[in-house]
């Protein structure tokens, strides 16, 4: 396991680079994100040297999420408590390349397009909206409205161009076609509590997973939103982040306010691993696209951890 301390900064989001197997970014906030500034760490990890910062970038408000560019290995975007998005160049130790501002409250989620139009970003905010941005333009291209609560997460489909899923404090999962942002294509009352996170299955374009304050994870088929595919229970507090594996279709990972990271087999509906290596809320989570079975997470205990989990590896053929 590799460990790095984000001194006096509390981790909110971590993401591996889509270009380099040994690189990741971590978005953090001072004073647990309630007040103070934010800091973006760009980190490299190697055996024998551990995790080393290659760039530390500061912003005057807490940073709550980070996403890497899909078409430039040095560009990242963060979302912050002042309602803005910051576009950074990891090789330039100064101010952001650009600041995008249209939200009126905290930006809690940013995500780079996973299909076509690799210069597109979506942002989700506590102002109850989701905005579509072209990284080369100053103003949002469109705004999705309709959620009745804080929007905690919005993620692009890895399969369907222009398709986005979002979850909110209004207890719904919504699927949007950005060609028609005025109305959600589908609204699923997915939980009986605020929903903090969602992610698409990497091997089935119709399947989504949600995680909620009710400590439950549920799977959904967007062709049949009236009933869930599966329900995963075991966390004792709110589920903060979900990530589906890019290597094994049945593997899902989750973080929680119960200080744990759990690995799930969605086919058997069983928890295969319960990792207790944090002493505070665990917020960020990601799978390494380049290294099968490797994950990173971060939490309010100021720790970033990179590690491998055998149950996340593809099974050997008989």
C-alpha distance (Angstrom), angle and dihedral (degrees) to the residues before:
residue distance angle dihedral
X1 . . .
X2 3.81 . .
X3 3.82 117.9 .
X4 3.80 132.1 -168.4
X5 3.79 129.0 179.4
X6 3.81 119.1 -138.0
X7 3.80 92.1 -153.6
X8 3.84 112.0 -136.3
X9 3.81 90.2 -11.9
X10 3.80 124.0 103.5
X11 3.80 117.5 -139.0
X12 3.79 120.0 -118.4
X13 3.80 106.2 161.0
X14 3.79 139.5 11.0
X15 3.80 129.3 -172.8
X16 3.80 133.7 177.8
X17 3.78 118.5 -130.1
X18 3.82 113.9 -101.8
X19 3.82 87.6 -143.3
X20 3.83 107.2 42.2
X21 3.81 124.4 45.0
X22 3.82 93.3 -152.1
X23 3.82 98.5 48.5
X24 3.78 133.0 87.5
X25 3.79 139.4 160.0
X26 3.79 129.2 -137.7
X27 3.82 125.8 -162.1
X28 3.80 114.3 -152.9
X29 3.79 141.4 177.0
X30 3.75 135.0 -149.9
X31 3.82 119.2 -119.7
X32 3.81 93.4 14.2
X33 3.81 91.0 -61.4
X34 3.81 93.0 -67.3
X35 3.81 93.9 107.0
X36 3.78 140.9 -13.2
X37 3.79 133.6 46.0
X38 3.79 137.1 -40.1
X39 3.79 133.1 -125.5
X40 3.79 131.4 -159.1
X41 3.80 116.0 -152.7
X42 3.80 119.8 -160.4
X43 3.80 105.6 -162.6
X44 3.80 138.8 -172.8
X45 3.81 122.6 -161.9
X46 3.80 127.5 -162.7
X47 3.82 133.5 165.3
X48 3.78 110.0 -93.5
X49 3.79 93.8 19.3
X50 3.80 102.2 54.5
X51 3.79 119.0 -156.9
X52 3.79 116.3 -20.4
X53 3.83 127.0 -176.5
X54 3.79 112.8 -123.1
X55 3.80 93.0 178.9
X56 3.82 135.7 11.5
X57 3.80 115.0 -165.8
X58 3.80 124.6 -172.5
X59 3.79 131.7 -151.4
X60 3.80 127.8 -174.8
X61 3.81 93.9 -122.3
X62 3.80 133.0 47.7
X63 3.82 117.0 -78.9
X64 3.81 114.9 -135.4
X65 3.81 105.3 174.8
X66 3.81 142.3 12.8
X67 3.80 134.6 -161.5
X68 3.79 130.3 -176.2
X69 3.77 123.4 -130.7
X70 3.79 114.5 -104.6
X71 3.82 93.3 -147.9
X72 3.83 105.2 36.8
X73 3.79 121.4 48.9
X74 3.82 93.9 -150.4
X75 3.82 101.7 46.3
X76 3.81 124.8 94.9
X77 3.79 135.1 169.1
X78 3.80 126.3 -147.6
X79 3.81 132.4 -169.6
X80 3.78 120.0 -141.6
X81 3.77 146.4 -166.6
X82 3.80 93.7 -105.3
X83 3.81 91.4 66.1
X84 3.80 96.0 -104.7
X85 3.81 137.5 115.2
X86 3.80 119.6 -136.7
X87 3.81 122.7 -150.8
X88 3.82 110.2 -152.9
X89 3.79 136.2 -171.4
X90 3.81 107.2 -147.2
X91 3.81 90.4 -150.6
X92 3.80 93.7 56.0
X93 3.82 114.3 73.7
X94 3.81 95.4 -162.1
X95 3.79 135.7 76.3
X96 3.81 123.7 -34.0
X97 3.78 117.8 -76.2
X98 3.79 88.0 -124.8
X99 3.80 140.6 -4.3
X100 3.81 118.1 -145.6
X101 3.79 115.6 -159.4
X102 3.79 129.4 179.7
X103 3.81 106.0 110.1
X104 3.79 116.4 97.0
X105 3.81 96.8 -150.8
X106 3.80 140.1 29.7
X107 3.81 117.7 -38.5
X108 3.79 103.2 -136.2
X109 3.81 100.9 173.1
X110 3.81 137.0 33.4
X111 3.80 126.1 176.3
X112 3.80 133.5 177.5
X113 3.82 118.9 -134.5
X114 3.80 111.9 -89.0
X115 3.80 99.2 -162.8
X116 3.80 127.2 30.4
X117 3.82 124.6 -13.6
X118 3.79 94.3 46.3
X119 3.82 90.8 -172.7
X120 3.84 91.6 65.7
X121 3.82 123.4 102.7
X122 3.78 133.0 -176.3
X123 3.79 124.0 -152.0
X124 3.80 128.8 -166.0
X125 3.77 122.0 -156.2
X126 3.77 145.6 -172.8
X127 3.82 85.8 -116.6
X128 3.86 84.1 79.6
X129 3.81 95.0 -111.7
X130 3.80 138.3 109.9
X131 3.80 117.4 -148.3
X132 3.79 131.7 -159.2
X133 3.80 115.9 -144.0
X134 3.77 135.1 -170.9
X135 3.80 104.1 -146.9
X136 3.81 89.9 -138.7
X137 3.83 95.1 55.2
X138 3.79 131.4 71.1
X139 3.81 99.8 -139.1
X140 3.83 131.4 51.8
X141 3.79 117.0 -95.3
X142 3.81 92.9 -141.3
X143 3.79 143.7 -13.6
X144 3.80 127.7 -134.3
X145 3.80 112.9 -146.1
X146 3.77 131.3 178.1
X147 3.80 107.2 86.9
X148 3.80 111.8 118.9
X149 3.79 94.5 -155.1
X150 3.79 141.4 39.1
X151 3.80 111.4 -54.3
X152 3.79 107.0 -130.6
X153 3.79 102.2 176.8
X154 3.81 141.6 11.0
X155 3.81 122.9 -179.1
X156 3.79 134.0 -177.2
X157 3.78 118.7 -122.0
X158 3.82 109.8 -109.2
X159 3.83 88.4 -145.5
X160 3.83 111.6 33.7
X161 3.82 118.0 59.4
X162 3.79 113.6 -129.3
X163 3.81 93.7 12.7
X164 3.81 120.6 126.7
X165 3.80 133.8 176.9
X166 3.81 123.6 -153.7
X167 3.80 138.3 -177.7
X168 3.76 130.9 -158.9
X169 3.75 150.2 179.1
X170 3.81 85.9 -96.5
X171 3.85 87.1 78.5
X172 3.80 94.4 -115.3
X173 3.77 137.3 120.7
X174 3.81 111.3 -147.5
X175 3.79 130.6 -168.1
X176 3.81 117.6 -154.5
X177 3.78 134.7 -163.4
X178 3.81 102.3 -152.3
X179 3.79 90.9 -150.6
X180 3.81 84.1 72.3
X181 3.82 106.1 29.0
X182 3.81 95.3 163.7
X183 3.81 93.5 81.0
X184 3.79 133.8 27.1
X185 3.79 114.7 -114.7
X186 3.80 90.0 -139.4
X187 3.81 135.2 12.1
X188 3.81 117.8 -163.0
X189 3.84 120.9 -174.3
X190 3.78 88.8 -141.8
X191 3.83 104.0 169.9
X192 3.78 141.6 10.3
X193 3.82 91.7 -122.6
X194 3.79 138.3 43.9
X195 3.81 113.4 -56.4
X196 3.80 113.2 -137.2
X197 3.80 104.3 177.6
X198 3.79 146.7 18.8
X199 3.79 138.7 176.5
X200 3.79 137.3 -175.5
X201 3.79 122.5 -119.8
X202 3.79 109.5 -107.8
X203 3.82 94.9 -142.4
X204 3.81 102.8 39.1
X205 3.79 119.4 50.4
X206 3.80 92.8 -157.0
X207 3.81 99.5 53.9
X208 3.81 128.0 90.9
X209 3.80 133.9 171.6
X210 3.82 127.9 -148.0
X211 3.80 132.4 -164.3
X212 3.78 124.0 -160.1
X213 3.78 147.7 -172.4
X214 3.82 85.0 -104.2
X215 3.86 86.8 73.5
X216 3.81 91.3 -118.0
X217 3.82 129.8 122.9
X218 3.79 117.7 -153.2
X219 3.79 133.6 -171.5
X220 3.81 122.2 -142.7
X221 3.79 137.0 -167.6
X222 3.81 107.2 -148.3
X223 3.81 89.3 -148.4
X224 3.83 88.7 61.8
X225 3.78 109.1 30.6
X226 3.79 94.8 162.4
X227 3.81 95.1 82.6
X228 3.78 135.2 26.1
X229 3.79 123.1 -113.6
X230 3.79 94.7 -141.8
X231 3.77 142.7 -8.5
X232 3.81 121.5 -144.0
X233 3.80 117.8 -162.5
X234 3.79 130.8 178.9
X235 3.78 107.4 93.7
X236 3.79 113.6 106.5
X237 3.79 97.5 -153.0
X238 3.82 138.9 26.2
X239 3.80 118.2 -39.2
X240 3.79 105.0 -124.6
X241 3.83 105.8 -179.2
X242 3.81 137.0 14.0
X243 3.80 128.2 -165.7
X244 3.78 127.6 178.6
X245 3.78 117.6 -146.1
X246 3.82 118.5 -102.5
X247 3.83 88.9 -153.6
X248 3.83 107.2 42.8
X249 3.79 120.1 37.9
X250 3.81 95.8 -149.3
X251 3.83 97.2 48.7
X252 3.80 121.7 100.3
X253 3.82 128.4 171.8
X254 3.81 127.5 -157.8
X255 3.80 139.4 -174.9
X256 3.77 126.3 -153.1
X257 3.76 147.0 -173.1
X258 3.82 85.2 -112.3
X259 3.86 86.2 80.3
X260 3.82 93.8 -110.6
X261 3.78 140.7 113.3
X262 3.79 114.4 -148.4
X263 3.79 131.0 -164.1
X264 3.79 117.3 -150.3
X265 3.78 136.7 -164.7
X266 3.79 101.7 -145.8
X267 3.82 93.0 -166.6
X268 3.82 93.1 59.3
X269 3.83 93.2 28.1
X270 3.81 89.4 -131.4
X271 3.79 133.5 133.2
X272 3.82 105.9 -122.8
X273 3.83 98.4 -177.3
X274 3.78 135.5 21.4
X275 3.81 110.2 -165.6
X276 3.80 117.0 -162.9
X277 3.80 103.9 -178.0
X278 3.82 99.4 124.6
X279 3.80 130.4 74.3
X280 3.82 96.8 -157.2
X281 3.81 140.6 34.6
X282 3.82 111.1 -42.9
X283 3.79 110.0 -137.7
X284 3.81 114.4 161.1
X285 3.82 127.6 56.6
X286 3.79 138.0 166.2
X287 3.79 143.0 161.5
X288 3.80 119.5 -129.3
X289 3.80 106.8 -117.4
X290 3.81 90.8 -156.5
X291 3.81 101.2 45.6
X292 3.78 117.8 51.5
X293 3.81 114.6 -132.1
X294 3.81 95.0 13.1
X295 3.82 121.6 125.2
X296 3.78 138.4 174.3
X297 3.78 129.3 -154.8
X298 3.79 139.3 173.2
X299 3.77 136.6 -164.1
X300 3.75 150.3 177.2
X301 3.82 90.1 -81.6
X302 3.85 87.0 77.4
X303 3.81 93.1 -111.7
X304 3.80 131.6 129.2
X305 3.79 113.8 -166.1
X306 3.82 130.4 -169.3
X307 3.81 116.7 -168.2
X308 3.79 145.8 146.4
X309 3.80 126.3 -115.7
X310 3.83 116.9 -159.9
X311 3.82 93.1 -151.4
X312 3.82 88.5 62.1
X313 3.80 92.8 60.8
X314 3.80 120.8 100.5
X315 3.79 110.8 -99.0
X316 3.78 117.0 -107.8
X317 3.83 113.5 -112.3
X318 3.83 113.1 -105.7
